[in-house]
Amino acid sequence: MILPWLILLAPLASAIVITLFTLRWKALSSFISVAAVLISFICSCLIFTQSGISARQFTWIDFGGVFKVPFGFLLDNLSKTMLVVVSGVGSLIHIYSLGYMRDDEGKSRYFAALSLFMFAMLGIVLANNFVMLFIFWELVGFTSYVLIGHWFDRDAAASAAKKAFITTRIGDFGFMLGILMVWMATGSVVFSDIAPRLSTLTGHPAFLTIAALLIFCGAVGKSAQFPLHVWLPDAMEGPTPISALIHAATMVAAGVYMLVRVAFIIQASPTALLVIAWIGTITAVLAALIATQQNDIKRILAYSTLSQLGYMVMAVGLASNEAAMFHLFTHAFFKALLFLAAGSVIFMIHHEQNIWKMGGLSRKLPITFVTFVVGALALIGCPPFSGFFSKDAILALAYERNMPIFVMGLFTAFLTAFYVVRLLVIVFFGKPRSEIASESRESPFVMTGPLIVLALLATIGGFAFFARNFLALPIEKEVAIFVPALAIIVLILGSGLAIALYRNRARDPLDVELLRRKFYFDEFYGWLIDWTQELLAHICAFFDRWIIDAGAVGGTSGGTWGIGALLRLVQVGNLQAYAFLFGLGIVALIYFAVFR
């Protein structure tokens, strides 16, 4: 019974101890954080290998039985697997951070926030009710704001942190409304109590669809789906280990995990499923198109994360929890690997991120190069790497259930192969394009060690989940052969096109301004804010300054001050003047008494 509590509370205890006692001893703070996440990982593995484990829950909120919220854990196969992935990938990122952040002035603050982030993320996985999930959900948003803005002295990092926090709040507001609607209909926020009362929702299809889509809004924000996808690429301003943590198996995966957790609500509405499937599809294609024209190594990987999250949400919309979680798990391995390998490149070439200032790094960083290639092959779905199994499972489902979505998904696979191979060719092959690239050397083992482990997981991870997920999917045998073959063909075409275009190139032969500027989403949102929020703010400021301050408040205070100034004129401090005024007043009283 104590294992789930250890998983959850070890990172929280680490964050408290680091914040209160070890800010001056930076090395100690990092080891406390690593030890805490390793405790969570070991306990997660113990729970994963056992059945029938439960933890005592207690009543947290009780308003006379009308609104009752327990603090309890849900330990089924989904949450146990997610615990292992989150704590395992998180442990590797913590260890990697020992090398990447070793000379950072804010190391203690970084590891305190990192531990608090892990506490929040593990709380989302363990939560057995909407209220508990929502509180940890918001805590993940807050800690990601702190971590993205770790280098807050940089304007870009501070702006990226605010952008991530504000954008995700938009989705979270809809999520909160969806939770309230479910509670109004069923009288409970506990997942196990809502399921048997679902008939109260299914009896009102419009109400159910609205509630499901509002809940989906939370995933749109956290998992950066169109149109709230704009915050995720900017989150690259944070330290690279944070990019890996946010983009791999934690924050952005929280939205997909939440959708799968409440799938019994979403799958009750065919309209909601269709909307979710198309939002995922649009996100996948949109992000892949933008990635083809980006020059920042981390932003390319960020847009690839958006695209892969689109695949996962697409699978949720196709009513397949197994395919969505299968891709989430494999994506956690190869995307964490790619970000950490990119961090190794950036770290050893003095934090340069422009791919056109790299080149020839395969000879300078051999371990980083090999592991990056493994992650890249998994990302583009090359057999036998993990991404091949999970991505093709989603494409096969789309082929059977929605042909237009399948076509868009296949086109996304082509684009993925193109921009990933483009990245490989420019960064690791050819001649060095700058002096820092020619002088680079391999990263220390504390950074390359986690890369090797993740490369192994990215290679065999597909096999590990294959039997449990892919074989259980209701896919016809012919489709299960035809779709992967088609996916391999588009992979070869996309890779070949990238090699032909970018081999031995000193600059990009393509220059598509629309894609380079990310379809002008940021500019559009800036314009929209200027003409809505900013305009309203200016109107309110004018009203406050000239109507309230200068008019009502200013006029009243000015009139009072004027009357007071007139009255002060008769307060001269002269006895004869006062006697004269007194007599004048008596005369006035006699006049009014006699004549009026």
Number of C-alpha atoms within 10 A of each C-alpha: 9 11 18 24 16 19 27 25 21 22 30 24 19 26 27 15 16 26 17 9 10 18 18 12 12 20 14 13 25 27 15 22 30 24 18 23 30 22 20 30 23 17 21 26 18 15 21 19 9 9 11 7 15 16 14 11 11 10 10 11 13 11 8 7 9 8 12 15 20 18 16 21 21 19 22 15 11 16 21 21 19 24 29 20 23 26 27 22 25 29 23 25 25 26 22 25 23 18 17 23 19 14 10 11 11 14 22 24 20 26 28 28 27 30 28 26 29 31 27 27 27 26 24 30 27 24 23 23 22 23 19 21 19 19 15 21 24 18 19 26 22 18 22 26 23 22 27 27 24 22 19 17 9 11 12 16 23 20 17 23 26 16 18 27 22 16 19 24 17 16 22 25 15 21 25 18 16 22 19 19 20 23 16 13 18 19 18 22 22 21 17 12 13 22 14 10 14 17 13 17 22 15 10 11 15 13 16 25 22 17 27 28 22 23 29 26 26 29 27 30 30 31 30 29 29 19 12 21 21 21 21 27 22 19 31 26 25 23 20 25 26 24 26 28 27 28 28 28 28 28 24 24 26 23 26 26 27 19 23 22 17 17 18 15 23 25 21 19 21 15 19 21 24 17 15 26 24 19 20 28 30 22 27 32 24 20 28 29 25 23 28 24 21 21 18 17 21 26 21 22 25 25 26 28 26 29 29 29 29 31 30 33 34 33 30 28 28 25 24 21 22 21 28 28 25 26 27 27 24 31 30 24 29 31 29 29 33 27 26 31 29 22 26 28 29 20 20 20 22 11 12 16 19 15 22 19 19 26 25 19 26 18 15 20 19 15 20 27 22 16 24 28 20 24 31 25 23 30 28 30 24 20 15 16 27 33 31 22 26 31 29 26 28 27 30 23 26 24 21 14 13 14 13 13 21 21 15 18 28 22 19 27 27 23 28 31 29 27 26 24 23 24 25 21 22 29 26 25 17 18 17 21 19 13 11 16 23 17 12 21 18 20 22 13 13 15 23 20 16 22 29 20 16 27 25 18 22 31 23 16 26 27 18 13 19 17 11 12 20 21 12 11 18 12 15 11 8 8 15 20 12 12 21 21 13 13 24 20 13 21 23 16 15 23 21 15 17 23 16 11 15 20 13 14 16 15 13 13 9 10 10 11 11 12 18 16 14 18 14 13 14 13 12 11 12 13 12 13 13 14 12 12 11 14 13 13 13 13 12 12 13 13 14 15 14 13 15 14 15 15 15 13 15 15 14 13 13 14 12 11 12 12 10 11 11 10 10 10 8 12 10 9 8 9 9 9 13 14 11 11 13 12 12 11 12 11 12 11 12 11 11 9 9 7 6 7
